[in-house]
Each structure stands twice: as structure tokens, then as C-alpha cells.
């Protein structure tokens, strides 16, 4: 099961964590893992390349981990990241609705 944790502070998404493999199908055939990875990794690309934010980011493919943590940013960067990450959250929630046996999802508010 993939555990997705989205943390908010003052209404803004400040971190996204994905841990574990979904277990829907064998590696290379797992459409749930592929879809979830695609949604989250596209958002990460948006944060770096569209919003231009230099966030803390790490992955471990073997463990199935991805962690994105945002720091201080300008108002424009914050607005851009909000749009990108809220869209990502919609995609993850949609996947969760269809595949909740393989995805655990948490949204934690006011973590700071």
C-alpha cells in the first residue's frame, strides 16, 4: 500500500510524502503505482520548473518513497505552488476513490 501524506500550514500545502508500493500488481505492471507516481512527480516538476521554487526533494525508488518539502518563498511562488499542489491533491484524491485498497491518504492541517 502507498501511504500519501499531505501537510498544510495556514491553508497552504507545505509538504507531500509518498511511502511504499501500492501492491496492485507486480512491478512494471502496477497501474496504480504508475498513475500515483505520475501525478505526484508531475507536480514536483511544476514546483521546480514552472513555479521556480527550490524545494527540498528526495526519492528512494527501492523503498517507493518521495518527499517534497517547501520552504520560504515569495507571494508569487506561493500562489503558483498552491495551484500546482492543489491540482495534484485532486488527482491523488481521485485515485484514492477508485483504489482505496492500495492507497492510504492523509491530509494534515496546520502542521506548523
Backbone torsions as a table, in degrees:
resi	resn	phi	psi	omega
1	UNK	NA	138.7	174.5
2	UNK	-93.8	128.7	178.7
3	UNK	-103.8	118.7	179.6
4	UNK	-108.3	126.0	178.4
5	UNK	-123.0	121.2	176.6
6	UNK	-112.3	125.3	-179.0
7	UNK	-111.1	139.0	179.3
8	UNK	-118.5	148.6	170.4
9	UNK	-137.2	126.5	-179.4
10	UNK	52.5	38.7	176.4
11	UNK	84.6	-5.0	-177.9
12	UNK	-107.8	139.1	173.7
13	UNK	-68.6	126.3	-178.5
14	UNK	-115.1	-15.8	174.8
15	UNK	-158.2	154.4	176.9
16	UNK	-134.6	129.3	178.6
17	UNK	-130.0	134.4	173.6
18	UNK	-125.9	129.5	-177.4
19	UNK	-133.2	129.1	173.1
20	UNK	93.1	164.5	178.0
21	UNK	-97.8	147.1	-173.5
22	UNK	-68.2	-34.2	-179.0
23	UNK	78.2	13.3	179.7
24	UNK	-67.0	-38.3	-178.4
25	UNK	-155.2	170.6	178.1
26	UNK	-60.2	155.2	178.2
27	UNK	-52.7	135.8	-177.8
28	UNK	91.4	-14.4	179.4
29	UNK	-123.8	2.4	-172.6
30	UNK	-84.6	96.8	-176.9
31	UNK	-70.0	-27.9	178.5
32	UNK	-68.5	-47.6	178.2
33	UNK	-61.9	-42.7	-179.7
34	UNK	-63.5	-44.3	-179.3
35	UNK	-66.1	-45.8	179.8
36	UNK	-63.1	-44.7	178.5
37	UNK	-60.9	-41.7	-179.0
38	UNK	-63.1	-45.2	-179.7
39	UNK	-63.2	-48.1	-175.9
40	UNK	-71.4	-43.9	-178.4
41	UNK	-68.2	-31.8	175.0
42	UNK	-65.7	-39.5	176.3
43	UNK	-63.1	-41.0	177.7
44	UNK	-60.4	-45.0	176.6
45	UNK	-58.9	-40.8	178.2
46	UNK	-62.4	-41.7	178.6
47	UNK	-60.4	-46.4	-177.6
48	UNK	-75.3	-47.6	-169.7
49	UNK	-95.5	-28.7	179.5
50	UNK	-93.5	-52.5	-179.7
51	UNK	-77.1	-22.2	179.2
52	UNK	71.8	28.1	-177.4
53	UNK	-95.6	135.1	178.0
54	UNK	-95.4	82.2	-176.9
55	UNK	-89.8	164.3	174.0
56	UNK	-79.5	128.2	-174.8
57	UNK	-144.8	133.1	174.9
58	UNK	-147.0	152.2	177.2
59	UNK	-137.9	157.0	171.6
60	UNK	-143.8	98.1	-175.7
61	UNK	-61.1	-37.9	-178.5
62	UNK	-61.0	-42.5	179.6
63	UNK	-85.8	-11.1	-176.7
64	UNK	71.0	42.1	-177.7
65	UNK	-114.6	142.3	174.2
66	UNK	-144.2	129.0	178.6
67	UNK	-134.4	125.4	175.6
68	UNK	-121.6	126.2	178.8
69	UNK	-129.5	124.2	179.7
70	UNK	-90.8	147.0	176.4
71	UNK	-112.2	-150.9	178.5
72	UNK	-70.0	145.8	179.8
73	UNK	-156.5	166.8	178.8
74	UNK	-72.3	168.3	178.8
75	UNK	-61.9	-40.5	178.4
76	UNK	-64.7	-45.1	178.8
77	UNK	-62.4	-40.5	179.3
78	UNK	-62.3	-44.7	179.5
79	UNK	-61.4	-45.3	179.7
80	UNK	-62.9	-44.1	178.8
81	UNK	-64.6	-37.6	177.0
82	UNK	-57.9	-47.4	-179.0
83	UNK	-62.7	-47.1	-178.1
84	UNK	-62.8	-49.7	-173.5
85	UNK	-76.7	-31.1	174.7
86	UNK	-68.1	-35.5	175.5
87	UNK	-66.3	-42.9	175.8
88	UNK	-57.6	-44.9	-179.5
89	UNK	-59.9	-40.5	176.2
90	UNK	-59.6	-43.0	178.6
91	UNK	-64.5	-42.3	179.0
92	UNK	-65.8	-42.9	178.3
93	UNK	-61.5	-38.7	178.0
94	UNK	-64.3	-43.9	176.4
95	UNK	-63.2	-40.6	178.9
96	UNK	-60.3	-41.7	179.4
97	UNK	-59.0	-38.1	-177.9
98	UNK	-87.8	-21.7	-172.6
99	UNK	-137.3	44.3	-175.6
100	UNK	-65.5	-16.6	175.8
101	UNK	-73.0	-13.6	-175.3
102	UNK	-121.5	-7.0	-179.6
103	UNK	-131.4	128.0	170.5
104	UNK	-107.6	134.4	-173.9
105	UNK	-130.5	135.1	175.8
106	UNK	-134.6	137.9	170.7
107	UNK	-119.4	117.0	-178.4
108	UNK	-104.8	123.1	-178.0
109	UNK	-95.4	147.9	174.2
110	UNK	51.3	58.0	-178.9
111	UNK	-77.5	-15.3	179.7
112	UNK	-115.2	NA	NA
